[in-house]
C-alpha cells in the first residue's frame, strides 16, 4: 500500500496540466494586432502644446519618442516605424495649423498605416470634429490606435465607444483648463497683481517679480523722455526731439526665441505717450517727476500743470 503511493504521486504530477502562462493585458498581449498591420507603417505622433512645454517638459518629450522603440518591440521593423513631430509646440485645437496631423491623415487615407501610436490620445486632437474624422478614417482602412492604456480598433463597437468618450473628455479638459486660467487671471486682477506687460523702465522676472530695468542706458532713455517733457511741455515735441537726434528706446522682447533680450527701436509718438501715461513709471521708477502732473490735456496740447504753483 505504501509502496504504491510514490507511483500514484508521480503519475498525478506527470498528468498535471502545465501552469498557465503569465497573461499580460495591454498592447503586448492583444490579439487586435494582425499580420496585415505589420506589413504597413507604425506612425508615432509626437506633440506638445507650446514652445515652453517643449523646452521645459523634457520627460514627456522623451516618453513620446520612446514609443518608436515600443513599436519595434511589438513586432514592427525599424524601417517601418515613422515618427511625426512637426507639430511640436502647436496646440491641438485646430487641424488646419498642424502639418504633422494632416500628414498623418493622408498616410492613413492612403492605406499606408497599420497603427498610430501616441502617449495619450489627447496628443492627436483636442477637437471632436478632427478626432472623429481620424477615428472614421482608421476604421475604413483597418488602422489601429494605441496609447499607454491599450490598443483600440475603431471597427469594434466597444473600442469605438471608448474612443468617442476619450475624445469628448479631451476636448472638455481643454475647456476646463481655459476656465480655470480665466478665473485665476480675474482673481489676480482683482488683487491688483496682474501684469500683462510692464512699462519701459521695468523688467518682469521669471518669478513674477517686477524690478527696475537693469540696463543703465535703457533706463536713462526713459529718464530723458520725462526730462524733455518737463522742458518742452509736449509729448509730440519729445517725439520730434528723439527723431531729430536719432534716439532709440530699449524694449524687452516678449515673444519668440530671443524673449527677454533688449532690443532698440525708434521712438514713436505712441511709445512716448505710453511712457508718459504710465503712472507706475512716473511715481516709482522716476520719482523726480512727482511734482509734474501729466494729464490728457498736457499730452495733447503740450501743457504741463504744476500743482505747487497752480498754473497750467
Buried (B, 14 or more C-beta within 10 A) or exposed (E): EEEEEEEEEEEEEEEEEEEEEEEEEEBEEBEBBEEEBBEBBBBBBBBBBEBEBBEEBEEBBEBBBEBBEBBBEBEBEEEBBBBBBBBBBBBBBBBEEBEBBBBBBEBBBEEBBBBBBBBBBBBBBBBBEBBBBBBEBBBEBBBBBBBBEBBBBBBEEEBBEBBBEBBEEBBEEBEEEEEEEEEEEEEEEEEEEEBEEBBBBBBBEEEEEBEEBEEEEBBEBBBBBBBBBBEBBBBBBBBBBBEEEEBBBBBBEEEEEEEEEBEEEEBEBEBBBBBBBBEEBBEBBBEEBEEBBBEEEBBEEBEBBEEEEEEE
